Amino acid sequence: MTLYVYAITGEGHPHRLDGLTGVGSRPTPVRTVTVGPLSAVVSEVSEDIRPKRRDLQTHQEVQERLMADAVILPLQFGYLAPDDQAVRQVLEENAAAYLAALGRLEGRAEYHVRATRQDEDALLRRILHDSPEARALNERMRAGESDPQLPLALGELVAGEVRGRDEALAASLAGELLPYAREHVTRPPASPDFLNLSVLVDGEDEDDFLAAHARLVKDLEEGVELRLNGPLPPYSFVG
């Protein structure tokens, strides 16, 4: 029967799976397929698995249960294998890489950091205050000048200022957090975010990392929100 694969674990993981059932409309018990020092955590499925709320939650719950006990290599939602033998073959063929990745992630967890401007008007007011050119254009428009290029020029100037300030603030925020990270990944942020950062944090550095984040939140400029999510399975740091 087709298997849904949640994670790969190393030798010594306790695999506390009692009572856990897997994804799908007819959930089956979560179990392991083991080859040498590696195990894949799986459950049997008899249907195509789509990212429905219940299945996404189940996927997350299984991984959180595993991660609470020891390091894991988490798989993204939706990984399937035709049978136990196919899983064993993958574990055998990639054993060295999986063991190296487990060693690299041992004692570490992933955190996501995102920053958003909740009050763009506050930023626009600062730009008009700080930029003589933007202020002059705005005053000409308020005085009733009908030049159609004025709104375009002001819009381009303000957009450039917003982009530059967001990039500078994102770099500053990341710079305060990265000293506590072993590895990091920066991705293009999706609007309205201007920072999308994933960090891999050692357990021994976790308190310092969280304290640094708390200080940043306290000192943030008006209209900016800094969101933290974690600890999470280290998806961003598993190939």
C-alpha positions as CSV (number, residue, x, y, z in Angstrom):
1,M,0.0,0.0,0.0
2,T,1.1,3.6,-0.7
3,L,2.9,5.3,2.2
4,Y,2.8,8.9,3.3
5,V,6.2,9.9,4.7
6,Y,6.5,12.5,7.5
7,A,10.1,12.6,8.5
8,I,13.5,10.8,8.7
9,T,15.0,10.0,12.1
10,G,18.3,8.7,13.3
11,E,19.3,5.8,15.6
12,G,18.1,6.3,19.1
13,H,15.0,8.3,18.4
14,P,12.3,6.9,20.8
15,H,9.5,7.1,18.2
16,R,6.7,7.8,20.7
17,L,4.0,7.1,18.1
18,D,1.3,5.4,20.3
19,G,-2.1,6.7,19.5
20,L,-1.0,8.7,16.5
21,T,-2.9,8.2,13.2
22,G,-1.9,9.7,9.9
23,V,-3.4,11.7,7.1
24,G,-6.3,10.7,4.8
25,S,-10.0,10.1,5.2
26,R,-9.3,6.6,6.7
27,P,-6.3,7.3,9.0
28,T,-4.0,4.4,9.8
29,P,-1.5,4.2,12.6
30,V,1.8,6.0,12.2
31,R,4.8,3.6,12.2
32,T,8.4,3.4,11.1
33,V,10.4,1.8,8.3
34,T,13.9,1.2,9.4
35,V,17.2,0.5,7.7
36,G,20.4,0.4,9.8
37,P,20.6,3.7,11.8
38,L,17.8,5.4,9.9
39,S,14.1,5.3,10.1
40,A,11.3,6.9,8.0
41,V,8.1,7.7,9.9
42,V,5.1,6.8,7.7
43,S,1.5,5.9,7.6
44,E,-0.5,4.0,4.9
45,V,-2.9,5.9,2.6
46,S,-5.3,4.7,0.0
47,E,-6.0,7.9,-1.8
48,D,-4.5,11.1,-3.2
49,I,-3.6,13.4,-0.3
50,R,-4.4,17.1,-0.8
51,P,-3.6,20.0,1.6
52,K,-6.8,20.0,3.5
53,R,-6.9,21.5,7.0
54,R,-7.2,18.2,8.8
55,D,-4.3,16.6,6.9
56,L,-2.1,19.6,7.2
57,Q,-2.7,19.6,11.0
58,T,-2.0,15.9,11.2
59,H,1.2,16.3,9.3
60,Q,2.3,19.0,11.7
61,E,1.2,17.1,14.8
62,V,3.3,14.0,13.8
63,Q,6.3,16.1,13.2
64,E,5.9,18.1,16.4
65,R,5.7,14.8,18.4
66,L,8.8,13.6,16.8
67,M,10.7,16.8,17.2
68,A,9.9,17.0,20.9
69,D,12.1,14.0,21.5
70,A,15.1,14.3,19.1
71,V,16.3,15.8,15.9
72,I,14.4,14.9,12.7
73,L,14.6,15.6,9.0
74,P,11.1,16.9,8.3
75,L,9.5,16.3,4.9
76,Q,7.2,18.9,3.3
77,F,3.6,18.0,3.1
78,G,2.7,15.5,0.4
79,Y,5.6,13.1,0.1
80,L,4.5,9.6,-0.9
81,A,6.3,6.2,-1.5
82,P,4.8,3.2,-3.2
83,D,5.7,0.7,-0.5
84,D,8.1,-0.1,2.4
85,Q,10.8,-1.4,0.0
86,A,10.9,1.9,-1.9
87,V,11.4,3.7,1.4
88,R,14.2,1.3,2.5
89,Q,15.9,1.8,-0.8
90,V,15.9,5.6,-0.5
91,L,17.2,5.4,3.1
92,E,20.0,3.1,2.0
93,E,21.0,5.2,-1.0
94,N,21.1,8.4,0.9
95,A,22.3,7.2,4.3
96,A,25.5,9.3,4.4
97,A,23.7,12.5,3.5
98,Y,20.8,11.9,5.9
99,L,23.1,11.1,8.8
100,A,25.2,14.2,8.1
101,A,22.1,16.4,8.0
102,L,20.9,14.9,11.3
103,G,24.2,15.6,12.9
104,R,24.2,19.2,11.6
105,L,20.7,19.8,13.0
106,E,21.2,18.1,16.3
107,G,20.1,20.4,19.1
108,R,18.9,23.1,16.8
109,A,15.5,24.5,15.7
110,E,14.2,26.8,13.0
111,Y,12.5,30.1,13.6
112,H,10.8,32.3,11.1
113,V,11.0,36.1,11.4
114,R,8.8,38.4,9.4
115,A,8.4,42.1,9.5
116,T,5.5,44.2,8.2
117,R,4.5,47.8,8.0
118,Q,1.0,48.0,9.5
119,D,0.8,51.8,9.2
120,E,2.0,53.0,5.8
121,D,0.6,56.5,6.5
122,A,3.1,57.0,9.3
123,L,6.0,56.2,6.9
124,L,4.6,58.5,4.3
125,R,4.4,61.3,6.8
126,R,8.0,60.7,7.8
127,I,9.1,60.7,4.1
128,L,7.3,64.1,3.5
129,H,9.0,65.4,6.6
130,D,12.5,64.2,5.8
131,S,12.6,64.7,2.0
132,P,12.6,68.3,0.8
133,E,12.0,67.1,-2.8
134,A,8.9,65.0,-1.8
135,R,7.6,67.8,0.3
136,A,8.0,70.3,-2.5
137,L,6.1,68.1,-4.9
138,N,3.3,67.5,-2.4
139,E,3.0,71.2,-1.7
140,R,2.8,72.0,-5.5
141,M,-0.1,69.4,-5.8
142,R,-1.9,70.8,-2.7
143,A,-1.6,74.3,-4.2
144,G,-3.6,73.2,-7.2
145,E,-0.9,72.8,-9.9
146,S,-2.4,70.7,-12.8
147,D,0.8,69.3,-14.2
148,P,0.0,65.5,-14.7
149,Q,3.6,64.6,-14.1
150,L,3.5,65.8,-10.5
151,P,1.6,62.8,-9.0
152,L,3.8,60.4,-11.1
153,A,7.0,62.0,-9.9
154,L,5.8,62.1,-6.3
155,G,4.7,58.5,-6.5
156,E,8.0,57.3,-7.9
157,L,10.0,59.3,-5.3
158,V,7.9,57.9,-2.4
159,A,8.1,54.4,-3.7
160,G,11.9,54.6,-3.9
161,E,12.1,56.0,-0.4
162,V,9.8,53.3,1.0
163,R,11.8,50.5,-0.7
164,G,15.1,51.9,0.5
165,R,13.9,52.4,4.1
166,D,12.4,48.9,4.2
167,E,15.6,47.3,2.9
168,A,17.6,49.2,5.4
169,L,15.3,48.3,8.3
170,A,15.2,44.6,7.2
171,A,19.0,44.5,7.1
172,S,19.2,46.2,10.6
173,L,16.7,43.8,12.1
174,A,18.4,40.7,10.6
175,G,21.8,42.0,11.7
176,E,20.6,42.0,15.4
177,L,19.4,38.4,15.2
178,L,21.9,36.7,13.0
179,P,24.7,36.6,15.7
180,Y,22.5,34.0,17.5
181,A,21.9,31.8,14.4
182,R,24.1,29.0,13.1
183,E,22.6,29.3,9.7
184,H,20.0,31.5,8.0
185,V,18.0,31.8,4.8
186,T,16.6,35.0,3.5
187,R,13.7,34.8,1.0
188,P,12.0,37.5,-1.0
189,P,9.2,38.8,1.2
190,A,5.5,38.7,0.1
191,S,3.6,42.0,0.5
192,P,3.0,43.5,3.0
193,D,6.1,41.9,4.6
194,F,9.5,43.5,4.0
195,L,11.5,40.8,5.8
196,N,11.3,37.0,5.5
197,L,14.1,35.4,7.4
198,S,14.6,31.8,8.6
199,V,17.2,31.1,11.2
200,L,18.6,27.9,12.7
201,V,19.2,28.4,16.4
202,D,21.2,26.3,18.8
203,G,19.3,25.3,21.9
204,E,22.0,26.9,24.1
205,D,21.5,30.2,22.2
206,E,17.7,30.1,22.2
207,D,17.2,32.3,25.2
208,D,19.6,35.0,23.9
209,F,17.9,34.9,20.5
210,L,14.4,35.3,22.0
211,A,15.7,38.1,24.2
212,A,17.2,39.9,21.2
213,H,13.8,39.6,19.3
214,A,12.0,41.0,22.4
215,R,14.3,44.0,22.4
216,L,13.7,44.6,18.8
217,V,9.9,44.5,19.2
218,K,10.2,46.9,22.1
219,D,12.3,49.4,20.1
220,L,10.5,49.2,16.7
221,E,9.6,52.4,15.0
222,E,5.9,53.4,14.7
223,G,3.8,51.2,12.4
224,V,6.1,48.2,12.2
225,E,5.3,44.7,13.4
226,L,8.0,42.0,13.9
227,R,6.5,38.4,14.0
228,L,8.3,35.3,15.3
229,N,7.2,31.7,14.7
230,G,8.9,28.8,16.2
231,P,10.5,26.6,17.2
232,L,9.7,24.7,14.0
233,P,10.9,21.6,12.2
234,P,13.9,22.8,10.2
235,Y,12.4,22.7,6.7
236,S,14.5,25.6,5.4
237,F,17.7,23.8,6.3
238,V,17.0,20.3,4.9
239,G,17.8,19.6,1.2
